[in-house]
Amino acid sequence: MMCWKLTGDARWLALAATLALQSGITATHADQPAAAEPGAAIYAARCASCHDRPTDRIPPRGYISLLRSPEAVVETLRRGSMQPQAAGLGAGEIDAVAEFITAKKLGAAPAVKVDPAANRCASSAPPLRARGATWNGWGGDHENKRYVAAPGLSVRELPRLKPKWAFALPGSMAWGQAVIVGGRLFTASHGGTIYSLDARSGCTYWAVETNTVVRTTVSVGALPRSSAPARFAVFYGELETGIVHARDAESGALLWSTKVDEHPFVRLTAAPVLHADRLYVPVSSMEEVTAGASGLYPCCSFRGSIVALDTASGRMVWKAHAITDEPRPTKVNSDGTRMFGPAGAAIWSTPTVDAKRGLVYAGTGNSYTEVETEVSDALVAFDMRTGERKWVSQVLKGDNSIVNCGGRVTGNCPNPEGPNLDFGSSPILRTLKNRKPVIVVGNESGIVYAFDAANRGKQLWQHEVGLPPGEGSLLGGQAADEDTVYAASFQRAPVEEVYEEGHVFTPLPRGALTALDLRTGKRRWQIEAPEVSCAWGSEGCSHGQRAAVTAIPGAVFSGALDGHIRAYAARDGAVLWDFDAGQAMESVNGVKAGGGPIAEGGQTIVDGILYVNVSSMSGGAGAIIAFSVDGK
């Protein structure tokens, strides 16, 4: 194909435009039935194949209509991840499909503007010191335990937790989570603003608007004194560009930027993990979406990777692909397009550092093609110093899958098609009481696996925690104390949209929290999320638990899609505390925030304060809510 000779984003944008011309897809296509609403025909031709039959990483249309404004959808189509799908459309057509998807009119609701200059701290921040209690990065430390041994909060005090303050975040989705270092809170918003706040009051030390989408939690670390222009840096990645940035943690000033992957559909979906003077960055992609949209796309060329960067300069020290073989030409598909492989094994979650063994562990996703690979749906160990792949422990062979196949074998669809069961959670490294090192990690199958870190990842046990068995999914992240693993799950149910009086109702799944013995995998208890009403109404009301969980001595915190954050007794799962964050609340920076599901990120706990991310069901501002005993 001629488009194969193009490079970078231009290649795929040209392909998308060609697809539109060759298939005659326009809002006025003669073969389309008369649309009840403007934009319906465009949606049916370009969007429905994915959003009407979504996978775990693709939201159903009903969910988009509840959580996104039409303005946000327009931005995504014009400049964001859906830009290829909008190729060839005029401004009016893009506006029409955005209004159809969201069932809202552009300009009907005033846009929620979060002023980055609001609620400035009255005094300058003291010099940052990495002392005292911290929660750094995704899992709290480089072993991703999500366990706080000294939280400054006892189980007896949990029923007295009340909101201390709320902070509004640009964008309705609260993706990241609070990182606490030296008494400061660092976070990145879906709207692209990076913040440094006072962790106790929520006042703002600095805020930087990046004009990009940031989905990752940040990591904060000291820089080598001999060569770095700052003492501490905040590290994060842009979702859609493959660029990692470092900013001065004291001022927010940009220190360096490094592009870690050139693939046009690269995605940075998880926090980098920091150890010593190296930053380990996981790399994933959305190529499986484009490959499933049309057989004219030359599937597939992306391979998941870990990239090690020098923290002082951003220099790439090494890059290690999970699949070591380069993609090569294979067969010609049913549309006459040359295919490539092996491909896939995206790394969606934060890797884990095993400093004692000099290894970095990462869980991988599915394969995109029929070309055999032993690295998809696997736990992979890389050498920290060189990036050499040391061992692979695969849990499911032949999971070849792209979006929108549904059993068909035309186009780029693999035959046979796999179930698409990625490792979407971060591995947890723990040491048993008998000193055996064990790695535990949840899979989208609803199964928690344990591997022997001292024996090349030999599988020790597995346990399914789904509700009912065979229908669970683990996406957010697990927590582990000295002897127990805690896993939140949600039921993988078929999407069924019900239309009534112009509203879209999308039944969403149930959820549960399960405790497993760390040594044996034996279930200790399982508690299904209570069926309660959602504060915003019945639309999109679900009790699924997809956000990461966090444990302290004697208790486990887990949020739900119904907006409730709960503390459970570690011993038996009894609910110790329950707060409904489903209603928006006033924020310290001046706008109403939250009032939606606890869907992404996880809870962090430092110095007696619990920090919870809450999205907005109204398309307004997401929030970080800080809870303390009696709100003091």
C-alpha positions as CSV (number, residue, x, y, z in Angstrom):
1,M,0.0,0.0,0.0
2,M,1.2,3.5,-0.7
3,C,0.4,4.6,2.8
4,W,3.0,2.2,4.1
5,K,5.7,4.4,2.7
6,L,4.6,7.3,4.8
7,T,6.0,7.8,8.3
8,G,4.8,8.7,11.7
9,D,1.3,10.0,12.4
10,A,1.0,11.2,8.8
11,R,1.0,7.6,7.6
12,W,-1.9,6.6,9.7
13,L,-3.9,9.8,9.3
14,A,-3.5,9.4,5.5
15,L,-4.7,5.8,5.9
16,A,-7.7,6.9,7.9
17,A,-8.7,9.5,5.3
18,T,-8.2,6.8,2.6
19,L,-10.5,4.5,4.5
20,A,-13.2,7.2,4.6
21,L,-13.0,7.8,0.9
22,Q,-12.8,4.2,-0.2
23,S,-15.7,3.1,2.0
24,G,-17.8,6.2,1.2
25,I,-18.3,7.1,4.9
26,T,-19.8,10.5,5.3
27,A,-22.7,11.9,7.2
28,T,-24.8,11.9,4.0
29,H,-23.9,8.5,2.6
30,A,-26.8,7.3,0.4
31,D,-26.7,3.8,1.7
32,Q,-27.2,4.9,5.3
33,P,-30.8,5.0,6.7
34,A,-32.1,8.4,7.5
35,A,-30.6,9.3,10.9
36,A,-32.9,10.2,13.7
37,E,-30.2,12.7,14.9
38,P,-27.4,14.5,13.2
39,G,-24.2,12.5,13.7
40,A,-25.9,9.1,14.1
41,A,-24.7,7.9,10.6
42,I,-21.2,9.0,11.3
43,Y,-21.2,7.3,14.7
44,A,-22.6,4.1,13.1
45,A,-19.9,4.0,10.4
46,R,-16.9,5.1,12.4
47,C,-17.4,4.6,16.1
48,A,-20.1,1.9,16.8
49,S,-17.9,-1.0,15.9
50,C,-15.8,-0.3,19.1
51,H,-18.0,1.6,21.4
52,D,-21.1,-0.6,20.9
53,R,-19.0,-3.7,21.6
54,P,-16.4,-2.4,23.9
55,T,-13.5,-4.3,25.6
56,D,-12.2,-3.4,29.0
57,R,-10.1,-0.4,27.7
58,I,-12.9,1.0,25.4
59,P,-15.8,2.7,27.1
60,P,-19.4,2.0,26.0
61,R,-21.2,4.9,24.4
62,G,-23.5,5.2,27.4
63,Y,-20.5,5.7,29.7
64,I,-19.1,8.4,27.5
65,S,-22.4,10.2,27.4
66,L,-22.4,10.3,31.2
67,L,-18.8,11.2,31.9
68,R,-17.8,13.4,28.9
69,S,-19.0,16.7,27.6
70,P,-19.5,17.2,23.8
71,E,-16.6,19.7,23.9
72,A,-14.3,17.0,25.3
73,V,-15.3,14.6,22.6
74,V,-14.7,17.2,19.9
75,E,-11.2,17.8,21.4
76,T,-10.5,14.0,21.3
77,L,-11.6,13.8,17.7
78,R,-9.7,16.8,16.5
79,R,-6.5,16.5,18.4
80,G,-6.6,13.4,20.6
81,S,-6.5,9.6,20.4
82,M,-9.6,9.4,18.1
83,Q,-8.1,11.8,15.5
84,P,-7.6,9.0,12.9
85,Q,-11.3,8.0,13.2
86,A,-12.3,11.7,12.4
87,A,-10.0,12.0,9.4
88,G,-11.9,13.6,6.5
89,L,-14.7,15.0,8.6
90,G,-15.6,18.6,8.6
91,A,-16.0,20.7,11.7
92,G,-19.8,20.5,11.5
93,E,-19.7,16.7,11.2
94,I,-17.4,16.4,14.2
95,D,-19.7,18.6,16.2
96,A,-22.7,16.5,15.2
97,V,-21.2,13.2,16.2
98,A,-20.0,14.6,19.5
99,E,-23.5,15.8,20.3
100,F,-24.9,12.4,19.3
101,I,-22.5,10.4,21.4
102,T,-23.0,12.5,24.5
103,A,-26.7,13.3,24.0
104,K,-25.8,16.9,24.9
105,K,-25.6,20.1,22.9
106,L,-22.4,22.0,22.5
107,G,-22.4,25.1,24.6
108,A,-25.5,24.0,26.5
109,A,-23.7,23.7,29.8
110,P,-21.0,26.2,30.8
111,A,-17.6,24.6,30.7
112,V,-16.1,24.0,34.1
113,K,-12.9,26.0,34.3
114,V,-10.5,25.1,37.0
115,D,-8.2,28.1,37.6
116,P,-4.6,26.9,38.2
117,A,-3.9,30.1,40.1
118,A,-6.7,29.6,42.6
119,N,-6.1,28.8,46.3
120,R,-2.4,29.7,46.3
121,C,-0.6,29.0,49.5
122,A,-0.1,32.1,51.6
123,S,3.6,31.4,52.1
124,S,6.3,29.8,50.0
125,A,6.9,26.1,50.4
126,P,9.8,25.1,52.6
127,P,12.7,23.3,51.0
128,L,11.6,19.9,49.9
129,R,13.0,17.0,51.9
130,A,12.4,13.3,51.2
131,R,12.0,12.5,54.9
132,G,9.1,11.2,57.0
133,A,6.1,9.3,55.7
134,T,5.7,9.1,51.9
135,W,3.6,7.5,49.2
136,N,5.6,7.7,46.0
137,G,4.5,6.6,42.5
138,W,1.8,4.0,41.8
139,G,2.2,1.4,44.5
140,G,3.7,3.6,47.3
141,D,7.2,2.2,46.7
142,H,9.2,0.4,44.0
143,E,7.8,-3.0,45.0
144,N,4.2,-1.8,44.4
145,K,2.8,-3.3,47.6
146,R,0.1,-0.6,48.1
147,Y,0.4,-1.3,51.8
148,V,1.1,1.4,54.4
149,A,2.7,-0.1,57.6
150,A,2.5,3.2,59.6
151,P,-0.5,5.2,58.2
152,G,-0.9,7.5,61.2
153,L,-4.5,6.1,61.3
154,S,-5.8,3.3,63.4
155,V,-8.7,0.9,62.6
156,R,-10.6,2.3,65.7
157,E,-10.5,5.8,64.1
158,L,-11.8,4.8,60.7
159,P,-15.5,5.4,61.5
160,R,-14.6,9.0,62.3
161,L,-13.1,9.8,58.9
162,K,-14.7,12.9,57.4
163,P,-13.7,15.2,54.4
164,K,-11.0,17.6,55.3
165,W,-10.9,19.3,51.9
166,A,-11.5,18.6,48.2
167,F,-9.4,19.8,45.3
168,A,-10.9,20.2,41.8
169,L,-9.0,18.7,38.9
170,P,-9.3,19.8,35.3
171,G,-11.2,17.1,33.3
172,S,-14.0,14.8,34.5
173,M,-11.8,11.7,34.8
174,A,-9.6,11.5,37.9
175,W,-7.0,9.1,36.5
176,G,-3.9,9.6,38.6
177,Q,-3.6,9.5,42.4
178,A,-2.0,11.6,45.1
179,V,1.7,11.2,45.6
180,I,2.9,12.5,49.0
181,V,6.6,13.4,49.5
182,G,8.0,15.8,52.1
183,G,4.6,17.1,53.1
184,R,3.6,18.0,49.6
185,L,1.0,16.4,47.3
186,F,2.0,15.9,43.7
187,T,-0.6,14.9,41.1
188,A,-1.4,15.1,37.3
189,S,-4.8,15.7,36.0
190,H,-6.6,14.2,33.0
191,G,-6.9,17.8,31.8
192,G,-3.1,18.1,31.7
193,T,-2.3,20.3,34.7
194,I,0.5,19.1,37.0
195,Y,0.1,20.2,40.6
196,S,2.2,20.6,43.8
197,L,-0.1,21.1,46.8
198,D,0.3,21.4,50.5
199,A,-0.7,17.9,51.6
200,R,-2.5,19.0,54.8
201,S,-4.4,22.0,53.5
202,G,-4.7,21.5,49.8
203,C,-3.4,25.0,48.9
204,T,-1.4,25.2,45.7
205,Y,2.4,25.7,45.7
206,W,2.6,25.6,41.9
207,A,0.5,24.4,38.9
208,V,1.6,23.9,35.3
209,E,-0.8,23.6,32.4
210,T,0.7,21.3,29.8
211,N,-2.1,21.2,27.2
212,T,-1.8,17.5,26.9
213,V,-3.6,14.5,28.3
214,V,-1.9,12.9,31.3
215,R,-3.3,9.6,32.6
216,T,-0.3,8.5,34.7
217,T,0.4,8.9,38.4
218,V,3.6,10.8,38.9
219,S,6.8,9.7,40.6
220,V,9.0,12.0,42.6
221,G,12.7,11.6,43.4
222,A,16.0,13.2,44.3
223,L,18.3,13.9,41.4
224,P,22.1,13.2,41.4
225,R,23.7,16.4,42.8
226,S,26.7,16.3,40.5
227,S,24.8,16.8,37.2
228,A,21.2,17.7,37.7
229,P,19.9,21.3,37.5
230,A,17.4,20.7,40.4
231,R,17.4,18.8,43.7
232,F,14.1,16.8,43.2
233,A,12.0,16.1,40.1
234,V,8.5,15.1,39.3
235,F,8.3,12.5,36.5
236,Y,5.3,11.7,34.3
237,G,4.3,10.7,30.8
238,E,1.9,12.1,28.2
239,L,-0.9,9.6,27.3
240,E,-0.9,10.0,23.5
241,T,2.6,11.1,22.5
242,G,5.1,8.8,24.1
243,I,6.9,11.7,25.8
244,V,8.2,11.5,29.3
245,H,8.9,14.7,31.2
246,A,10.8,15.7,34.3
247,R,9.9,18.9,36.2
248,D,11.6,20.6,39.1
249,A,9.6,19.5,42.1
250,E,10.2,22.9,43.8
251,S,9.0,25.1,41.0
252,G,7.4,23.0,38.2
253,A,10.0,24.2,35.7
254,L,10.6,21.8,32.9
255,L,14.0,19.9,33.2
256,W,13.9,17.6,30.3
257,S,11.6,15.7,27.9
258,T,12.3,12.4,26.1
259,K,10.2,10.5,23.5
260,V,10.4,6.8,24.4
261,D,8.6,5.3,21.4
262,E,8.0,6.5,17.8
263,H,5.0,4.3,17.1
264,P,2.0,6.5,16.0
265,F,-0.4,4.7,18.4
266,V,1.9,4.6,21.4
267,R,0.3,5.2,24.8
268,L,1.8,5.9,28.2
269,T,-0.9,4.6,30.6
270,A,0.9,3.9,33.8
271,A,3.3,5.7,36.2
272,P,7.0,5.2,35.7
273,V,8.8,3.6,38.6
274,L,11.9,5.3,40.1
275,H,14.9,3.5,41.7
276,A,18.3,5.2,42.4
277,D,19.1,7.3,39.3
278,R,16.9,5.3,36.8
279,L,13.4,5.8,35.7
280,Y,11.6,2.7,34.3
281,V,8.8,3.6,31.9
282,P,6.2,1.1,30.7
283,V,5.0,1.5,27.1
284,S,1.6,0.4,25.6
285,S,-0.5,1.2,22.5
286,M,-3.9,1.4,20.9
287,E,-2.8,-0.2,17.7
288,E,-5.2,-3.1,18.3
289,V,-8.1,-0.6,18.1
290,T,-7.1,0.7,14.7
291,A,-6.2,-2.8,13.4
292,G,-9.7,-4.0,14.3
293,A,-11.4,-1.0,12.6
294,S,-10.4,-1.9,9.1
295,G,-8.5,-4.6,7.2
296,L,-6.8,-1.8,5.2
297,Y,-4.6,-1.1,8.2
298,P,-1.3,-3.1,8.0
299,C,-1.5,-5.0,11.3
300,C,0.7,-5.0,13.3
301,S,4.0,-3.4,14.3
302,F,3.8,-2.3,17.9
303,R,5.7,-4.2,20.7
304,G,5.4,-3.4,24.4
305,S,8.5,-2.3,26.1
306,I,10.2,-1.0,29.2
307,V,12.5,2.1,28.8
308,A,15.2,3.0,31.3
309,L,16.0,6.8,31.5
310,D,18.7,8.6,33.3
311,T,16.9,10.8,35.9
312,A,19.2,13.7,35.6
313,S,19.2,14.2,31.8
314,G,16.4,12.0,30.4
315,R,18.9,10.1,28.3
316,M,17.7,6.7,27.2
317,V,19.9,4.2,28.9
318,W,18.2,1.2,27.4
319,K,15.0,0.1,25.8
320,A,13.8,-3.5,26.1
321,H,10.9,-4.9,24.1
322,A,8.9,-7.7,25.7
323,I,8.8,-9.4,22.2
324,T,12.5,-9.4,21.2
325,D,11.8,-10.4,17.5
326,E,11.2,-7.5,15.1
327,P,7.8,-7.6,13.3
328,R,8.3,-9.2,9.8
329,P,5.9,-9.4,6.8
330,T,3.6,-12.4,7.1
331,K,0.4,-13.2,5.2
332,V,-1.9,-11.0,3.1
333,N,-5.3,-10.5,4.8
334,S,-8.8,-10.7,3.2
335,D,-8.7,-7.1,2.2
336,G,-5.4,-7.5,0.3
337,T,-3.3,-5.8,3.0
338,R,0.1,-7.2,4.0
339,M,0.3,-8.1,7.7
340,F,3.2,-8.1,10.1
341,G,4.1,-9.9,13.3
342,P,4.9,-10.7,16.0
343,A,3.2,-7.7,17.8
344,G,1.5,-6.8,21.0
345,A,2.4,-7.6,24.6
346,A,1.7,-4.0,25.6
347,I,2.7,-3.0,29.1
348,W,-0.2,-1.2,30.6
349,S,0.8,-1.0,34.3
350,T,3.6,0.2,36.4
351,P,6.6,-2.2,36.6
352,T,8.1,-3.4,39.8
353,V,11.7,-3.2,40.9
354,D,13.4,-6.1,42.6
355,A,16.6,-4.4,43.8
356,K,17.9,-7.5,45.5
357,R,17.9,-9.5,42.3
358,G,18.6,-6.6,40.0
359,L,15.3,-7.2,38.0
360,V,12.4,-5.2,36.8
361,Y,9.1,-7.1,36.5
362,A,6.3,-6.2,34.1
363,G,3.0,-7.8,33.1
364,T,2.1,-7.9,29.4
365,G,-1.1,-7.8,27.3
366,N,-2.4,-9.9,24.5
367,S,-0.8,-10.7,21.1
368,Y,-2.2,-8.8,18.1
369,T,-1.5,-11.4,15.4
370,E,-1.4,-15.1,14.8
371,V,2.4,-15.1,14.8
372,E,3.3,-17.1,17.9
373,T,4.9,-15.4,20.9
374,E,5.7,-16.6,24.4
375,V,5.6,-13.2,25.9
376,S,1.9,-12.2,25.6
377,D,-0.2,-12.5,28.8
378,A,2.9,-13.0,30.8
379,L,5.1,-11.8,33.7
380,V,8.5,-10.8,32.3
381,A,11.7,-10.1,34.1
382,F,14.3,-7.6,32.7
383,D,17.8,-6.9,33.9
384,M,17.8,-3.5,35.7
385,R,21.2,-2.6,34.4
386,T,21.1,-3.7,30.7
387,G,17.4,-4.4,29.9
388,E,18.2,-8.0,28.9
389,R,15.1,-10.2,29.2
390,K,15.9,-12.7,31.9
391,W,12.8,-14.9,32.0
392,V,9.2,-15.1,31.0
393,S,6.3,-16.8,32.8
394,Q,3.3,-17.0,30.4
395,V,-0.2,-17.8,31.8
396,L,-2.1,-18.0,28.6
397,K,-0.8,-19.1,25.1
398,G,-2.4,-18.0,21.9
399,D,-4.3,-15.0,23.2
400,N,-4.2,-13.3,19.8
401,S,-6.8,-10.6,19.8
402,I,-7.6,-7.1,18.4
403,V,-10.7,-5.0,18.9
404,N,-14.0,-5.5,17.0
405,C,-13.5,-9.0,15.7
406,G,-16.3,-10.8,17.6
407,G,-15.5,-14.2,16.1
408,R,-15.1,-13.0,12.5
409,V,-12.0,-14.0,10.6
410,T,-11.9,-11.3,8.0
411,G,-9.6,-8.3,7.8
412,N,-6.9,-8.3,10.5
413,C,-8.8,-10.6,12.9
414,P,-6.7,-13.5,14.2
415,N,-8.0,-17.0,13.7
416,P,-8.6,-18.4,16.2
417,E,-9.3,-15.3,18.3
418,G,-8.2,-15.2,21.9
419,P,-10.1,-13.9,24.9
420,N,-8.0,-10.7,25.3
421,L,-7.0,-11.2,28.9
422,D,-4.1,-8.8,29.7
423,F,-2.2,-8.2,32.9
424,G,-3.6,-4.8,33.6
425,S,-2.4,-4.6,37.2
426,S,1.1,-4.0,38.5
427,P,3.1,-6.9,40.0
428,I,3.5,-6.8,43.8
429,L,6.8,-8.1,45.3
430,R,6.5,-9.5,48.8
431,T,8.6,-11.8,51.0
432,L,6.9,-14.7,52.8
433,K,7.6,-15.5,56.5
434,N,9.8,-18.4,55.2
435,R,11.8,-15.8,53.3
436,K,10.5,-17.0,49.9
437,P,10.1,-14.0,47.5
438,V,6.8,-14.0,45.8
439,I,5.3,-11.9,43.0
440,V,1.5,-11.6,42.9
441,V,-0.5,-9.9,40.1
442,G,-4.1,-9.9,38.9
443,N,-5.2,-10.6,35.4
444,E,-8.3,-9.4,33.4
445,S,-9.5,-13.0,33.6
446,G,-10.3,-12.3,37.2
447,I,-7.5,-14.6,38.3
448,V,-4.8,-13.6,40.8
449,Y,-1.5,-15.4,40.1
450,A,1.6,-15.9,42.3
451,F,5.1,-16.5,41.0
452,D,8.4,-17.5,42.6
453,A,10.8,-14.6,42.2
454,A,13.8,-16.8,43.1
455,N,13.0,-19.5,40.5
456,R,12.6,-17.7,37.2
457,G,8.9,-16.9,37.8
458,K,7.7,-20.4,38.3
459,Q,3.9,-20.2,39.0
460,L,3.1,-21.0,42.6
461,W,-0.7,-20.7,42.6
462,Q,-3.7,-19.1,41.0
463,H,-7.1,-18.2,42.3
464,E,-10.2,-16.8,40.5
465,V,-12.0,-14.0,42.3
466,G,-14.7,-13.1,39.8
467,L,-18.4,-12.7,40.5
468,P,-19.6,-15.2,39.4
469,P,-16.7,-17.4,38.5
470,G,-15.5,-16.8,35.0
471,E,-16.9,-13.3,34.8
472,G,-14.6,-11.3,36.9
473,S,-12.0,-8.7,35.8
474,L,-9.0,-7.2,37.7
475,L,-7.9,-3.9,36.3
476,G,-7.0,-1.4,39.0
477,G,-4.4,-3.0,41.2
478,Q,-4.1,-5.3,44.3
479,A,-2.6,-4.7,47.7
480,A,-0.6,-7.1,49.9
481,D,0.3,-7.0,53.6
482,E,2.6,-9.5,55.2
483,D,0.4,-12.5,54.6
484,T,-2.7,-11.5,52.6
485,V,-3.5,-10.3,49.1
486,Y,-6.5,-8.1,48.6
487,A,-8.1,-7.9,45.1
488,A,-11.1,-5.7,44.0
489,S,-13.0,-7.0,41.0
490,F,-15.9,-6.2,38.7
491,Q,-18.1,-8.4,36.7
492,R,-17.4,-8.6,33.0
493,A,-21.0,-8.3,31.7
494,P,-22.2,-7.8,28.1
495,V,-23.0,-4.1,27.4
496,E,-26.7,-3.6,26.9
497,E,-27.9,-0.1,26.1
498,V,-31.5,0.7,26.9
499,Y,-33.0,3.9,25.4
500,E,-35.9,5.6,27.2
501,E,-37.2,9.1,26.6
502,G,-33.9,10.2,25.1
503,H,-31.8,8.8,27.9
504,V,-29.2,6.1,27.6
505,F,-29.1,3.5,30.4
506,T,-26.0,1.2,30.4
507,P,-26.2,-1.6,32.9
508,L,-22.8,-1.9,34.5
509,P,-21.3,-4.7,36.6
510,R,-21.3,-5.7,40.2
511,G,-18.1,-5.8,42.2
512,A,-16.4,-7.6,45.1
513,L,-13.3,-7.4,47.4
514,T,-11.5,-10.7,48.0
515,A,-8.8,-11.6,50.4
516,L,-6.4,-14.5,49.6
517,D,-3.6,-16.2,51.6
518,L,-0.4,-14.9,50.2
519,R,1.4,-18.2,50.6
520,T,-1.2,-20.6,49.3
521,G,-3.7,-18.5,47.4
522,K,-6.6,-19.9,49.5
523,R,-9.6,-17.6,49.8
524,R,-10.0,-16.1,53.2
525,W,-13.1,-14.1,52.5
526,Q,-15.0,-12.4,49.7
527,I,-17.5,-9.5,50.2
528,E,-19.7,-8.3,47.4
529,A,-20.2,-4.5,47.1
530,P,-23.5,-3.4,48.7
531,E,-26.2,-2.6,46.2
532,V,-26.9,1.1,46.9
533,S,-28.4,3.9,44.9
534,C,-26.1,6.2,43.1
535,A,-26.3,9.9,44.2
536,W,-26.5,11.0,40.5
537,G,-29.4,8.6,39.7
538,S,-29.8,5.3,37.9
539,E,-27.9,6.1,34.7
540,G,-24.5,4.4,34.8
541,C,-25.1,3.2,38.4
542,S,-22.8,0.3,39.0
543,H,-21.3,-1.4,42.0
544,G,-18.2,-2.7,40.2
545,Q,-14.8,-2.2,41.9
546,R,-12.2,-1.4,39.3
547,A,-10.0,1.1,41.1
548,A,-6.9,-0.1,42.9
549,V,-7.1,-1.0,46.6
550,T,-4.9,0.1,49.5
551,A,-4.2,-1.7,52.8
552,I,-3.1,-0.6,56.3
553,P,-2.7,-2.8,59.4
554,G,-6.2,-4.2,60.1
555,A,-8.1,-2.6,57.1
556,V,-8.4,-2.3,53.4
557,F,-9.7,0.6,51.4
558,S,-11.6,0.1,48.1
559,G,-13.7,2.5,46.0
560,A,-16.6,1.6,43.7
561,L,-18.2,2.8,40.5
562,D,-21.2,3.9,42.6
563,G,-19.0,6.6,44.2
564,H,-18.6,4.9,47.5
565,I,-15.3,4.6,49.3
566,R,-15.3,1.9,52.0
567,A,-12.9,0.6,54.6
568,Y,-13.1,-3.2,55.1
569,A,-11.8,-5.2,58.1
570,A,-8.7,-7.1,57.0
571,R,-9.7,-10.0,59.1
572,D,-13.2,-10.8,57.7
573,G,-14.2,-8.1,55.2
574,A,-16.7,-6.4,57.5
575,V,-17.4,-2.8,56.3
576,L,-15.9,-0.4,58.9
577,W,-16.6,2.9,57.1
578,D,-18.5,4.0,54.1
579,F,-18.6,7.5,52.5
580,D,-20.7,8.4,49.5
581,A,-18.6,10.6,47.2
582,G,-21.3,10.5,44.5
583,Q,-22.4,14.1,45.0
584,A,-20.2,17.0,43.9
585,M,-18.7,19.1,46.7
586,E,-17.2,22.5,47.0
587,S,-13.4,22.5,46.5
588,V,-10.7,24.7,48.0
589,N,-9.9,26.0,44.6
590,G,-13.3,27.4,43.9
591,V,-15.5,25.0,41.8
592,K,-17.7,22.1,42.6
593,A,-15.8,18.8,42.0
594,G,-16.2,15.1,42.0
595,G,-19.7,13.6,42.2
596,G,-19.1,10.4,40.3
597,P,-17.5,7.0,40.3
598,I,-14.3,6.0,41.9
599,A,-13.0,4.4,38.8
600,E,-9.3,4.9,38.3
601,G,-6.2,5.3,40.4
602,G,-6.3,4.3,44.0
603,Q,-6.2,5.6,47.5
604,T,-3.1,6.9,49.2
605,I,-2.6,7.3,53.0
606,V,0.1,9.4,54.7
607,D,0.3,11.0,58.1
608,G,-3.3,10.1,59.0
609,I,-4.9,11.5,55.8
610,L,-6.6,9.4,53.2
611,Y,-6.6,10.8,49.7
612,V,-9.2,9.5,47.2
613,N,-9.7,10.3,43.5
614,V,-13.3,10.8,42.3
615,S,-14.5,11.4,38.8
616,S,-17.4,13.6,37.8
617,M,-20.6,12.2,36.3
618,S,-21.7,15.6,35.1
619,G,-18.7,16.1,32.9
620,G,-17.4,18.7,35.3
621,A,-14.2,18.6,37.4
622,G,-12.8,15.5,38.9
623,A,-11.5,15.7,42.5
624,I,-9.0,14.6,45.1
625,I,-10.8,14.4,48.5
626,A,-8.7,14.3,51.6
627,F,-10.2,12.6,54.6
628,S,-9.0,12.8,58.2
629,V,-10.3,12.0,61.7
630,D,-13.3,14.3,62.3
631,G,-12.1,16.3,59.3
632,K,-9.4,18.0,61.3
